[in-house]
Amino acid sequence: MTVEQILLEKWRSLPPDKQQEVFDFVEFLSWRTSTSQHPISPEPKLDLGEKLKQIRTKIINSGAPLLTDEDIDREVAERRGGYQELE
């Protein structure tokens, strides 16, 4: 008996809900195999630091002012629910 025959025999002995699980798993394996052979994004991966440097360079080249430490603190505080000026 071949492996294919054994698998088919075992699959047939399962209840319908378990047969569906097996089918879903095989579909997942098939999808994972095809995507690993054909990556979605052919562009090279950059590390986070390099991406941030590129973003900073674009901002500087656009002429937009960079945030100061105080500006960053204010924005973080506003996003976390509120900002109060310290006197």
N, C-alpha and C positions, 0 to 999 in steps of 0.2 A: 504494500500500500504506500502511495507517495505522500509526501507532506501535505500537498494540496488536498488529497482525498481525506486525510486524517483531520485537517482543519475544517473541511466542509462537513464531515460527519459530526465533529464536536459542535460546530456552529448550529447544525440542524437539531441537535439535542437540547439546545438552550431555549428558554421561553422567549417570546417575541420581543419583549423589552430588552433582554440581554443581547439578542441578535442585533438589535438596533445600536446598542452600545458598541458592539464589536465593529459594526459597519462604520459608525462615526469615528471610531479610533483609527480604522484603516484609512478613512478619508483624511483624517488629520495627519497621519504619517505620510501619506501621499503628498499632501499640500506642503508639509514641512520639508520633505525631500526636494520637491520642485523649487521651493523658494530658496533653499540653501544652495542649490546649483545655479540659480539665477537671482542674484541679489536685486532687491528693489531699487536701491540707489547705487549707481555705479561710481559716483563721486567718492574720492577718498575721505575717510573720517578724520576730522580734526579734533584735537583735544580741547577741552573747555577753555583753557588759558589762551590758546591760539585764536579761538572764535571771539573771545572777549577783546583781544588785542585788535582784531580786524574791525569789530564794531566800534571800538574807541577811535581808531584811525578814521573811519567813515564820519563819525561825529565831529572830530576835529577838522577834517577836510571840508565839512559842510559849513563851518563857521559858527555852529551852535556852541554856546558856552557849556563847559563841563560843570557838573554840580560840585559845590563845595561840601565839606564834611557836614556843615550845618544844614545845607539843603537836603542831603541824604537822610540825616537824622529826622528832619521835619517830614519828609515823604514817608519814611518808615512809620513814624508815629501816626500820621494821618491814615495810613492804610491799616493800622492796628486799632483804629477806633478813636483817634482824637489827638490833637496837638495843642499844647498850651505854651505860649511864649514864656520863657523864664526871664525874670527881671533882675 
